């Protein structure tokens, strides 16, 4: 049995470079990036190595995930130790950040997590700073890919509160939380990067 705490998510190896290409455009040249729901830590390690001028604060509510994050990011001087963070909590363990990144979370969490993410990000970000979301979304007037339809059905079968979120509803909630309109980038495998700037 391996003592290596690093966990792997096959999708991370496939999507990390396309995501990184967009992050180079969206993130500030320097400052602190707060990653919410860092999962295995593979994304954080990849992005931190590629963008060394940025400091990275990974987070996850799960202890095993935090151990995996810290193992993947070991030796990277611009990555802080992973912190526990519940997106729905009124208090986050970080008071300020220059950007917030959240990959593949809101569709595998209850709607309260999306609301909590938006309000929490609004608290820690200054004017003009980005909240960057990545994942599959439903969009009005845009046919949903069959793979995403099946994925949505499987998520809702596992938990009725899970499922792909409607981009328009997320954008409305973001506006109420203090963000401007979404900047949407089409990504491979029927995913989107959706960036909101703090007003």
Secondary structure as the mmCIF struct_conf table of DSSP 4:
data_model
#
loop_
_struct_conf.conf_type_id
_struct_conf.id
_struct_conf.beg_label_comp_id
_struct_conf.beg_label_asym_id
_struct_conf.beg_label_seq_id
_struct_conf.end_label_comp_id
_struct_conf.end_label_asym_id
_struct_conf.end_label_seq_id
HELX_RH_AL_P HELX_RH_AL_P1 UNK A 10 UNK A 26
BEND BEND1 UNK A 27 UNK A 27
BEND BEND2 UNK A 29 UNK A 30
STRN STRN1 UNK A 31 UNK A 36
BEND BEND3 UNK A 37 UNK A 37
TURN_TY1_P TURN_TY1_P1 UNK A 39 UNK A 40
BEND BEND4 UNK A 41 UNK A 41
HELX_RH_AL_P HELX_RH_AL_P2 UNK A 42 UNK A 50
TURN_TY1_P TURN_TY1_P2 UNK A 52 UNK A 53
STRN STRN2 UNK A 54 UNK A 59
BEND BEND5 UNK A 61 UNK A 61
HELX_RH_AL_P HELX_RH_AL_P3 UNK A 63 UNK A 72
TURN_TY1_P TURN_TY1_P3 UNK A 73 UNK A 75
TURN_TY1_P TURN_TY1_P4 UNK A 77 UNK A 78
STRN STRN3 UNK A 79 UNK A 83
TURN_TY1_P TURN_TY1_P5 UNK A 87 UNK A 88
BEND BEND6 UNK A 90 UNK A 91
BEND BEND7 UNK A 93 UNK A 93
BEND BEND8 UNK A 95 UNK A 95
STRN STRN4 UNK A 97 UNK A 103
BEND BEND9 UNK A 104 UNK A 104
HELX_RH_3T_P HELX_RH_3T_P1 UNK A 106 UNK A 108
BEND BEND10 UNK A 109 UNK A 109
HELX_RH_AL_P HELX_RH_AL_P4 UNK A 111 UNK A 124
STRN STRN5 UNK A 125 UNK A 135
STRN STRN6 UNK A 137 UNK A 138
STRN STRN7 UNK A 139 UNK A 139
TURN_TY1_P TURN_TY1_P6 UNK A 140 UNK A 141
STRN STRN8 UNK A 142 UNK A 142
HELX_LH_PP_P HELX_LH_PP_P1 UNK A 143 UNK A 145
HELX_RH_AL_P HELX_RH_AL_P5 UNK A 146 UNK A 158
TURN_TY1_P TURN_TY1_P7 UNK A 160 UNK A 161
BEND BEND11 UNK A 163 UNK A 163
HELX_LH_PP_P HELX_LH_PP_P2 UNK A 164 UNK A 164
STRN STRN9 UNK A 165 UNK A 166
HELX_RH_AL_P HELX_RH_AL_P6 UNK A 167 UNK A 177
TURN_TY1_P TURN_TY1_P8 UNK A 178 UNK A 178
STRN STRN10 UNK A 179 UNK A 179
STRN STRN11 UNK A 183 UNK A 187
HELX_RH_3T_P HELX_RH_3T_P2 UNK A 188 UNK A 190
STRN STRN12 UNK A 191 UNK A 197
STRN STRN13 UNK A 198 UNK A 198
#
